Amino acid sequence: MQKIPVYLSGMKEVQQFVDLINRFEYNCDLCCGSYFVDAKSLLGVVTLQGSSNVELIIHADKPDKLMKNIEQYCC
């Protein structure tokens, strides 16, 4: 499992992020405080848009390809 801090500022960025996450088989969640949402759900991710302290949790041992692709969203 990997935890990466991310920031999603606008709706277009949220949509691009969800589209990117959906290209991979890994189960991924976003966490903000006590709230958890499925990172592959556009509706769920929109609820965290603009929030600080959001972490992407990737449920995989070596998500190297995904890690390279999400660099632009990392804090």
C-alpha positions, 0 to 999 in steps of 0.5 A: 500500500502506498500513500501519496499526498495529492491536490486537485484544484478544479473540475477539469483536473478532477476529471483528468485524475479520475480518468487516469486512475481508471486506466490502472487495475489497482484499487485506489482511495482518496482520504481527507481526514475521516472521509474516504472515497473511491478514487475511481469515482468522479462523484466521490472525488468531486466532494474532495475537490480543493481540499487540503491534506488529501491522500491517495491510497493505492492498494498495491505493492509496486504501483510504479507505472501509476506513480509516474503518471500522477506526479503532476497531482502530487503535493 
